[in-house]
Amino acid sequence: MYAPLPIDPREALEEIATFQRKLAAGLANLRGLGEPAYANTPREAVYREDKLTVWHMRGEREPTARTPTLIVYALVNTVWMTDLQPDRSLVRNLLAQGEDVYLIEWGYPDGADRWLTLDDYLNGYLDRCVDAVRRRHGLEAVNLLGICQGGSFALCYAAMHPEKVRNLVTMVTPVDFRTPDNMLSHWVQDMDVDLFVDTLGNVPAELMNWVYLTLKPLRLTQQKYVAMVDILDDPAELENFLRMERWIFDSPDQAGEAFREFIKDFYQGNKLVRGTLAIGGRPVDLGLVTQPVLNIYAEQDHLVPPDASRALGRHVGTTDYTEQAFKGGHIGIYVSGRAQREVAPAIHRWLRDRD
């Protein structure tokens, strides 16, 4: 026979009463909340083309950096993870350090973008965004800060257009796409991506979100919502939770042709580290990345394992390569308390020494 569970009836009743109070308060708080806003840092649109916008971010004081930094984000989510809220903002922290920050908002692809290629994104859109910032400052080259897939793009761009990139910072950036602990890579190795894209056209954001959630299904589809009960009676914490949820599910579709190329060339072919990648007919050789490089990776990253990012040091041609570990995960590197204290100051110090 099983031994009876050691449950104190009084404690159980108190726990139920606490839950009921939190739930009632949470319902009242939810009724009073609008859609949580992000992207609160003042900004000015300085370049627009098709769906994309280049924003010039404005801090409370004038920048001291002589070279502006353009943030290149992934296509999968929106760039506003870098400016989620005032006290969790990589952008705001960089501005406070004196950096001059621009960022690319890629926008939301629709049917008109079905045939956009990586060449269109990198040698087209990204190149013209870089040129727009260069013209504004009268400079031959700018800094690039590439994040996740955007870091892979920034590396490719620096290899193809080295004269336009002064310094390169990569954050949680995949370089070797075939490391043994890369779950996403394992999933797509035998994927018929041609059939997938030919059937769907653009890849729906809802499908991409579900793929990422199922990497940690218990944590990301159940536990976090159970834990939400503990903050239902705290309006500020509840708003923070809902803001993150908004960002997670406010994702763009993926342009079908660019998705096809990225999966086949980067994940399945691992061409970036094999030296066989070409974009728009241009060879992409990481050995041609001779600019100073700062590579920041997250030690508990389940999307871009540390080894996938650390591989960069073995392939770039620069003699000025710096690698920095962050104790956190793929999202924590932007929004955790530790990140607010460590990440932007580290980037600023590194850039300042090379400005």
Summary of the structure (lengths in Angstrom):
residues: 355
radius of gyration: 21.9
end to end distance: 72.9
largest distance: 80.9
contacts: 1141
relative contact order: 0.15
helix: 50%
strand: 15%
